[in-house]
Every structure is written in structure tokens, then in C-alpha cells.
């Protein structure tokens, strides 16, 4: 190396595997035989991902950088001959994917050191990789405790002649596993033909997607178990176990250049029928003491039903309860009589009443009414609401006036009393106010 005899990066405790959020500490050792003029000595910690469309090619088509941190451990000056040691420290980010190396891409982490020399001099650089292992807690993945199941039906044919069908169904005991755990696979085969099927195979598959301009897939079988076929017209139940080897974790987020997923593939060699059972590989195993997500959902409360007030309850207590809709009574036939009970007059008759023509919240006295006297009027003369009752108020000082009645005679209609009282205001009432058409229909049916 000429002047430079030793140029080495070492990590404390010879540690090479780190987790997100940890601190990476180490030392840069430099040993030189002669003095070196340098502008700066820097150490850089970097994490990135690179993908390509060609196998085992490091000329990346697309790159994605997760983080890059640099620290200057020496300024411009002269590095004297001898041995030098420069410590460094980096804080790894909390969100960084697990290291991965594949034929079409890599997720890499490394520490690099640079000695920048003046112009026309040789620069020196060195790098040392390390691995990052992210944590995937399976207890935080929704639906991970439920079994993964599927079913498929395939026609059994030979020389374009249909001989029957084969029904294949399979499932796993759950959806999440860690390295070293056992995947329990059960399959049911129903052969509805007269020919024997081929062997049944269950494989743990790893699918890696490299998101370049044109997606590239790398599909491989990680572990595999095999069982016998089923004779024609028979059914068979097949149970096997697969041990999960050390594998990179499943990628649960979309948007990375490299995505990893796993599934169990169960298939028959003859006829060619297959199904897939998606699973997830993590680092923290499922806690059997925790209930499944479907059992933790609280039931919806039952709707509250307000009891109806008893007939003997006071009017003040009944008015506090919400109104209960009453069914409309069927209209009764009007009897052939010369007299009619009092009912709500139409709106166009209101201006003809002198006591309500200019109603602004106060009663206007009739010129034919004696002072201090007021005639009682049925509340049905203005509006009607089911359940309402009004007490007729009469002054103790004046004589009582005859009740209002309608006659078929024109002479009686012209002599309508002008002392009709104004109905109370319903704007602040909790009961709904009926329209004019509803008032006429309901009041007429009620009075008849």
C-alpha cells in the first residue's frame, strides 16, 4: 500500500449484526510509514437497496437509500508517520429493513472510511459491511392466528376424454411462524375418477419481487414434504409438518424495491392441480395466552327501549318522555246529520277572526266582550296532536260563554263568536307540529 501500511475498520466486540435503533461503535486504525498530507478523514455509515434486471449484476437499475451518516474524525493537516486510532459512533435508524442478498438485488449496510488527499495525490478508502435484523412481532399482525385454507377442483381427463374430477382442500394451523417452528399442514383429497392420482406435495415457497421498470420474480422452494397418491373412487386425509428454516422476514409494507412473501403450496403431480396458503415469517412468535383479534371485539350494546307512560301517570311526567308515534285511525264515514262537531278551520279562515287577525303573542279584546270575561274554546278548533290535553280556562269574574259549535245553517255561521281564544305556542314544545292537511284529517277522525 506504499505509505499506508494499515487501513482497517473494526467494530466494538467484533459485532456484525445489529438491530434498528442500536448504536454502532468502532475504530478506524491507520498505520503509515511516511507523513501524508490530507484534507480530511471521514467515516460514513450507509444503508441502501439496489435492484437490477440481470442476474448477479451490481450495476443497479434502481437504487433506494435508507440512510447515510458521515462524521469527520480529522481536519486538514499532516498525518504523521506511525499508528493512529480514530473512534466513531453511529445511531442506526429505527425504520430499516432486514439485510437481504438475492440474484437480482441486495439490501446492504456498510461503514466506509475515506482519506481525502490534496490534488494529484492518491485518495484512500475502505469499507466493511454489517447486517441489519429487523423485528417483526407476529402478535401485531391482524388475522395471524386464523388458519389459512383453500380448496380447488380439477377435471381428471386422459386423451381429451373426461374421466372424473379430483377435489383438493388444504389448510395450515395458523398464519404466522418464526424460524424453528413447525407448520402443520393438513390436506384432504377426494378422487371422483377411476384413475389413481399422483403424489401429493407440500412446499414452503419464498417469492421475492424486484420492483424495477419491469418486475422480476424469484420463486424458490425452501422446504418440501411428499405423500402418496389416492386411488380412484377413494378419499384420503394427509397430515404433514414442515420446519421453518432461518429466513428473511416477510415484507408487510408496499413501496420497497424488494418485497418478500411466503406461502405453502399443496399440489398433485397428476392431474396437475395446486393451491396456495399464504403465511407470514417473523421474529417474535405468537403468544398463545393472547386471544385472537376476532375475540377482542366488544359486542355492540343493545338499543335502549323507553317504556310507555302508564295512564295514571301525571301529565308532567308524561310530557318529559319522548313522543311515541301513534298509528293513524281509519277514517270513519261521516253521518248524515245537520250538525257537525267543532274541527280545525282552514288557514284562509284565520283572518276572519277579529281576535287572531293581528296575533303577536297577546290577546286582542273583542268590542262585544265584557271586560274580564273570556269564553272557553276547544283546542281542537286550531290544531290537534295525539296525547295532548288542554284544560279550559275560565275567568271567575265573568259569566261563561257558550261553547263554539258549527251549524249547517248560514245564520249560525254568520254569528260566529269573536271571543275565541288563541292556541298556546307550540314552538318550544317537544311534540311535532302537524301540517294543516294532517290537522283536518286527524281532528275529524278523532271527533267523529
DRENLUM-896145 format. One line per 3 residues: number of its first residue (from 0); their letters; for each residue z, y negated, x negated of C-alpha. Coordinates in steps of 0.05 Angstrom, whole numbers, plus 32768, in hexadecimal, padded with zeros to 4 digits. Last residue first. Layout:
! DRENLUM-896145
NUM = a = Z,Y,X ~ ...
! end
This chain:
! DRENLUM-896145
447 = xxx = 8129,7F19,8915 ~ 8152,7EEA,88EB ~ 8148,7F12,88AB
444 = xxx = 80FE,7F1E,88B5 ~ 80F2,7ED4,88C3 ~ 811C,7EC0,8887
441 = xxx = 80F7,7EEF,8858 ~ 80B1,7EDC,886E ~ 80BD,7E91,8870
438 = xxx = 80E3,7E8E,882F ~ 80AE,7EB9,880C ~ 8078,7E88,881F
435 = xxx = 80A1,7E4C,8809 ~ 80B2,7E6A,87C6 ~ 80F6,7E8A,87B9
432 = xxx = 8129,7E6D,8789 ~ 8149,7E9F,8759 ~ 8195,7EA5,875A
429 = xxx = 81BE,7E8A,8720 ~ 81C5,7E46,8742 ~ 81BE,7E06,871A
426 = xxx = 817D,7DF0,873C ~ 8192,7E0A,8780 ~ 81A7,7DC7,879C
423 = xxx = 81CD,7DCD,87DF ~ 81A4,7DC6,881F ~ 819F,7D81,8841
420 = xxx = 81C2,7D7B,8885 ~ 819B,7D72,88C5 ~ 81B2,7D35,88EB
417 = xxx = 816D,7D22,8905 ~ 816F,7D50,8941 ~ 812B,7D6A,8958
414 = xxx = 811A,7D4A,899C ~ 80CF,7D50,8993 ~ 80D5,7D9B,898C
411 = xxx = 80FD,7DA0,89CC ~ 80C8,7D7B,89F4 ~ 8091,7DA6,89D7
408 = xxx = 80B2,7DE4,89F4 ~ 80AF,7E22,89C9 ~ 80F6,7E14,89B4
405 = xxx = 8115,7E0E,896F ~ 8160,7E0C,8966 ~ 8190,7DE1,893E
402 = xxx = 81D8,7DEC,894E ~ 81FB,7DBC,897E ~ 8221,7D83,895C
399 = xxx = 826B,7D86,8951 ~ 8294,7D4A,8963 ~ 82AD,7D1C,892B
396 = xxx = 82EE,7D18,8904 ~ 82F4,7D60,88EA ~ 82B1,7D5E,88C8
393 = xxx = 828B,7D9E,88CA ~ 8275,7DCA,888F ~ 824E,7E09,889C
390 = xxx = 8260,7E3E,886A ~ 8226,7E57,8842 ~ 8213,7E9F,8833
387 = xxx = 81E4,7EB7,87FC ~ 81D7,7F02,87F2 ~ 818C,7EFF,87FC
384 = xxx = 8170,7EB9,87F2 ~ 8159,7E8D,882C ~ 8140,7E46,8830
381 = xxx = 813F,7E07,885A ~ 8151,7E16,88A3 ~ 8173,7E57,888C
378 = xxx = 81AE,7E2C,8876 ~ 81C1,7E25,88BF ~ 81D1,7DDC,88D1
375 = xxx = 8214,7DBF,88E2 ~ 8212,7D79,88FF ~ 8234,7D40,88DA
372 = xxx = 8264,7D0C,88F5 ~ 8288,7CD6,88CE ~ 8262,7C9D,88EC
369 = xxx = 823B,7CAE,892B ~ 81F5,7CC7,8923 ~ 81BA,7CA5,8945
366 = xxx = 81A9,7C7B,8907 ~ 81A9,7CBA,88DC ~ 81D0,7CB6,889C
363 = xxx = 81AD,7CC5,885B ~ 81CC,7CFD,8832 ~ 81CE,7CF5,87E6
360 = xxx = 81A9,7D1D,87B0 ~ 8169,7CF6,87B1 ~ 814E,7D08,87F6
357 = xxx = 811D,7CD5,880F ~ 8100,7CFB,884B ~ 813F,7D27,8851
354 = xxx = 8166,7D05,888A ~ 8128,7CEA,88AD ~ 810A,7D2F,88B5
351 = xxx = 80BF,7D28,88BD ~ 80B4,7D28,8871 ~ 80CE,7D71,886F
348 = xxx = 809B,7D8B,88A2 ~ 8064,7D94,886D ~ 8090,7DC5,8848
345 = xxx = 8091,7DF7,8880 ~ 80D1,7DFF,88A9 ~ 8102,7E36,8896
342 = xxx = 8118,7E5E,88D3 ~ 8143,7E52,8910 ~ 813C,7E89,8945
339 = xxx = 8102,7E86,8974 ~ 8100,7E7C,89C0 ~ 80CA,7E8B,89F3
336 = xxx = 80CC,7ED5,89E5 ~ 8099,7F0A,89D5 ~ 80BD,7F2D,899E
333 = xxx = 80A3,7F25,8956 ~ 8096,7F68,8936 ~ 80C2,7F77,88FB
330 = xxx = 80AC,7F6B,88B4 ~ 80C3,7FA1,8884 ~ 8100,7F8D,885D
327 = xxx = 80F4,7F76,8816 ~ 811B,7F9E,87E4 ~ 8157,7F7B,87C5
324 = xxx = 8157,7F65,877C ~ 819D,7F64,8760 ~ 81B5,7F20,8749
321 = xxx = 81E1,7F1E,870B ~ 822C,7F1F,871A ~ 8254,7EDE,8719
318 = xxx = 8244,7ECF,8762 ~ 8264,7F0F,8779 ~ 82A7,7EFB,875B
315 = xxx = 82A7,7EB7,877D ~ 8292,7ED5,87C0 ~ 82CE,7F01,87C2
312 = xxx = 82C5,7F4D,87BF ~ 82CA,7F73,8800 ~ 8281,7F87,8801
309 = xxx = 8287,7FA7,87BC ~ 8262,7F87,8782 ~ 8229,7FB1,8763
306 = xxx = 8239,7FD3,8722 ~ 8217,7FB9,86E3 ~ 81F1,7FEF,86BD
303 = xxx = 81F1,7FEB,8672 ~ 81B5,800A,864F ~ 81C6,8044,8621
300 = xxx = 81CD,8033,85D8 ~ 8195,804B,85A9 ~ 81AA,8084,857C
297 = xxx = 81BA,8073,8533 ~ 8188,808D,8500 ~ 81AC,80B4,84CB
294 = xxx = 8194,80F8,84E1 ~ 814A,80E9,84D5 ~ 8158,80D1,848F
291 = xxx = 8176,8114,847B ~ 81C0,811B,8472 ~ 81E0,8113,842D
288 = xxx = 8209,814D,8413 ~ 81CC,8171,83F7 ~ 81BF,8138,83C6
285 = xxx = 8176,813A,83B3 ~ 8167,813D,8369 ~ 8160,80FF,833D
282 = xxx = 8123,8101,830E ~ 80E8,8105,833D ~ 80AE,8132,8352
279 = xxx = 8093,8128,8398 ~ 8071,815B,83C6 ~ 8031,815F,83EF
276 = xxx = 8020,81A4,840D ~ 7FD5,81B5,8408 ~ 7FAA,81E8,842D
273 = xxx = 7F76,821A,8417 ~ 7F41,8249,8433 ~ 7F0B,826C,840B
270 = xxx = 7F06,82AF,842F ~ 7F18,82CE,8400 ~ 7F3F,82AD,83C7
267 = xxx = 7F73,8296,83F8 ~ 7F96,8254,83EE ~ 7FD9,8231,83E8
264 = xxx = 7FD9,81EF,83C2 ~ 801C,81CE,83B5 ~ 8018,8183,83A8
261 = xxx = 8024,8150,8372 ~ 8011,8106,8368 ~ 8005,80DA,832B
258 = xxx = 7FE5,8094,832C ~ 7FC8,8071,82EF ~ 7FAC,802A,82F3
255 = xxx = 7FE8,8015,831C ~ 7FDC,7FF4,8360 ~ 7FFC,8026,838F
252 = xxx = 8046,8036,8386 ~ 8066,807B,838F ~ 804E,8099,834E
249 = xxx = 806A,80DF,8346 ~ 8094,80EB,8309 ~ 8078,8108,82C9
246 = xxx = 8083,8153,82C2 ~ 80B6,8182,82A4 ~ 80AA,81C5,82C7
243 = xxx = 80B8,81D2,8311 ~ 80C8,821B,831E ~ 809D,823A,8355
240 = xxx = 80B9,826C,8388 ~ 8095,829B,83B7 ~ 8097,82B3,83FF
237 = xxx = 805D,82D5,8423 ~ 805D,82EA,846D ~ 8024,8317,8482
234 = xxx = 7FFD,8325,84C1 ~ 7FCA,835D,84CC ~ 7F86,8366,84EE
231 = xxx = 7F61,836F,84AD ~ 7F8C,837A,846F ~ 7FB2,8341,844F
228 = xxx = 7FAC,832D,8406 ~ 7FE0,8334,83CE ~ 8008,82FB,83AE
225 = xxx = 7FFF,82C7,8376 ~ 802A,8292,8354 ~ 8013,8253,832F
222 = xxx = 802E,821A,8305 ~ 8010,81D8,82EB ~ 7FCA,81DE,830A
219 = xxx = 7F9D,81A3,82F6 ~ 7F78,816A,8317 ~ 7F61,812D,82EF
216 = xxx = 7F3E,80FA,831B ~ 7F14,80BE,8306 ~ 7F0A,8082,8333
213 = xxx = 7ECC,8058,8328 ~ 7EDD,8012,8313 ~ 7F1A,8031,82F3
210 = xxx = 7F56,804A,8319 ~ 7F69,808A,82F4 ~ 7F85,80BC,8327
207 = xxx = 7FB1,80F5,830E ~ 7FB9,8132,833B ~ 7FEC,8167,8328
204 = xxx = 7FEB,81A9,834D ~ 8022,81DD,8357 ~ 7FFC,821B,836B
201 = xxx = 8005,8250,83A1 ~ 7FD3,828A,83A3 ~ 7FC2,82BC,83D9
198 = xxx = 7F97,82F7,83C3 ~ 7F57,8306,83E8 ~ 7F53,8318,8432
195 = xxx = 7F46,835D,844D ~ 7F0F,8365,8481 ~ 7F13,8377,84CB
192 = xxx = 7F23,8330,84E1 ~ 7F5D,830B,8501 ~ 7F85,8308,84C0
189 = xxx = 7FC5,82E0,84CB ~ 7FE4,82C5,848B ~ 8028,82A3,8488
186 = xxx = 803F,827E,844A ~ 8083,826C,842D ~ 808D,8241,83EE
183 = xxx = 80D1,8234,83D1 ~ 80CC,8201,8398 ~ 8101,820E,8363
180 = xxx = 8122,81D7,833B ~ 811B,81D1,82EF ~ 80F9,818D,82F0
177 = xxx = 8109,8166,832F ~ 80F5,8174,8377 ~ 80E4,814F,83B8
174 = xxx = 80BE,8167,83F6 ~ 80EA,819D,8415 ~ 80EB,81E9,8423
171 = xxx = 80A0,81EE,841A ~ 806D,8202,844F ~ 8031,822F,845C
168 = xxx = 8000,8242,8493 ~ 7FC1,826B,848D ~ 7F99,8285,84C9
165 = xxx = 7F5E,82B2,84BA ~ 7F24,82B9,84EA ~ 7EF3,82EF,8500
162 = xxx = 7EB5,8315,84E8 ~ 7E82,82DE,84ED ~ 7E3E,82F2,84D3
159 = xxx = 7E1D,82C3,84A1 ~ 7E1C,82FB,846D ~ 7E67,8303,8472
156 = xxx = 7E95,82D7,849D ~ 7EDF,82CA,84A4 ~ 7EE8,8287,84C7
153 = xxx = 7F20,825E,84AC ~ 7F5F,8241,84CE ~ 7F8F,8211,84AC
150 = xxx = 7FD9,8200,84AE ~ 8007,81CF,848B ~ 8050,81C5,8479
147 = xxx = 807B,8198,844C ~ 80C5,81A1,845C ~ 80EF,8163,846B
144 = xxx = 8120,814C,8437 ~ 80F1,8118,8419 ~ 80E6,80F3,845A
141 = xxx = 80F4,80AF,843B ~ 80FB,80AD,83EF ~ 813F,8090,83D9
138 = xxx = 8160,80D4,83D0 ~ 8127,80E7,83A0 ~ 8140,80B6,836C
135 = xxx = 8107,80A8,833C ~ 811F,8090,82F9 ~ 80EE,8078,82C4
132 = xxx = 80E6,8099,8280 ~ 80C8,806D,824A ~ 80B0,808B,8209
129 = xxx = 80AB,806B,81C4 ~ 8072,8059,8196 ~ 8078,803C,814F
126 = xxx = 8049,8006,8134 ~ 8035,7FE8,80F1 ~ 8014,7FA9,80DA
123 = xxx = 8003,7F87,8098 ~ 7FD4,7F4C,808E ~ 7FAA,7F46,804F
120 = xxx = 7FA0,7F01,8031 ~ 7F63,7ED5,803A ~ 7F8D,7EA3,8062
117 = xxx = 7FD8,7EA9,805E ~ 7FFE,7EE8,8070 ~ 8017,7EFF,80B4
114 = xxx = 8044,7F3C,80AE ~ 8043,7F60,80F0 ~ 8070,7F94,8111
111 = xxx = 8060,7FBE,8150 ~ 808D,7FE1,8182 ~ 806C,800F,81B4
108 = xxx = 8067,8025,81FC ~ 802B,804A,821A ~ 8011,805E,825F
105 = xxx = 7FD1,8083,824E ~ 7F8B,808F,826A ~ 7F51,80BF,8275
102 = xxx = 7F69,80FE,8252 ~ 7FB2,80F1,8264 ~ 7FEF,80D5,8242
99 = xxx = 8029,80BB,826D ~ 8067,8091,8261 ~ 8090,8083,82A0
96 = xxx = 8084,8042,82C5 ~ 80A8,8000,82B5 ~ 80D2,7FD8,82E6
93 = xxx = 8115,7FCA,82C5 ~ 80F7,7FA8,8288 ~ 810B,7FBE,8242
90 = xxx = 813A,7F8F,821D ~ 8125,7F88,81D4 ~ 814D,7F87,8193
87 = xxx = 813A,7F7C,814A ~ 8159,7F88,8106 ~ 8135,7F71,80C6
84 = xxx = 8140,7F98,8085 ~ 8124,7F84,8042 ~ 811B,7FAC,8002
81 = xxx = 8102,7F8C,7FC1 ~ 80D0,7F56,7FAF ~ 80D8,7F12,7FD0
78 = xxx = 80B9,7EFF,8012 ~ 80A1,7EB8,800A ~ 80A1,7E87,8042
75 = xxx = 808E,7E7D,808B ~ 80C2,7E98,80BB ~ 80E3,7EDD,80C0
72 = xxx = 80FB,7F06,80FB ~ 80CB,7EEA,8130 ~ 80D4,7F0D,8172
69 = xxx = 809F,7F26,81A2 ~ 80A1,7F42,81E9 ~ 8067,7F62,8210
66 = xxx = 806E,7F7F,8256 ~ 8049,7FAB,8288 ~ 8002,7FA0,826F
63 = xxx = 7FC8,7FBE,8296 ~ 7F87,7FD2,8275 ~ 7F42,7FE5,8290
60 = xxx = 7F06,8006,826D ~ 7F31,801A,8232 ~ 7F10,802D,81F0
57 = xxx = 7F43,8063,81E2 ~ 7F15,809C,81F9 ~ 7F32,80E1,8204
54 = xxx = 7F04,80EE,8241 ~ 7ED7,80B6,8255 ~ 7EE3,808B,8293
51 = xxx = 7F1A,8063,8272 ~ 7F61,804E,8281 ~ 7F96,8025,825C
48 = xxx = 7FDE,8017,826D ~ 800E,7FE8,824A ~ 8054,7FE0,822D
45 = xxx = 8062,7FB3,81F2 ~ 8099,7FA2,81C0 ~ 8085,7F72,8188
42 = xxx = 80A4,7F64,8144 ~ 8090,7F27,811B ~ 8090,7F13,80D2
39 = xxx = 8075,7ECD,80C6 ~ 8047,7EA3,8099 ~ 804E,7ED1,805E
36 = xxx = 8048,7ECB,8012 ~ 8059,7F0D,7FF3 ~ 8085,7F19,7FB5
33 = xxx = 8076,7F58,7F8E ~ 808D,7FA2,7F93 ~ 809C,7F9F,7FDE
30 = xxx = 80CB,7FC5,800C ~ 80CE,7FB3,8056 ~ 80FB,7FD4,808B
27 = xxx = 80F7,7FBE,80D4 ~ 8135,7FD3,80F9 ~ 8144,7FEA,8140
24 = xxx = 815F,7FDA,8184 ~ 8142,7FE9,81C9 ~ 816E,7FD1,8201
21 = xxx = 816B,7FF7,8243 ~ 8151,7FDC,8286 ~ 811C,8011,828E
18 = xxx = 812F,8052,826B ~ 8124,8064,8222 ~ 810B,80A0,81FA
15 = xxx = 8101,8099,81AE ~ 8149,8093,8194 ~ 8151,809C,8149
12 = xxx = 8199,8083,8150 ~ 817E,803B,814B ~ 8132,8038,814A
9 = xxx = 810B,8035,8108 ~ 80CD,800D,80F5 ~ 80B0,8015,80AF
6 = xxx = 808C,7FEE,8079 ~ 809B,8008,8034 ~ 8075,7FFD,7FF2
3 = xxx = 8050,7FBD,8003 ~ 8032,7F9F,7FC4 ~ 7FFC,7FD2,7FC3
0 = x = 8000,8000,8000
! end
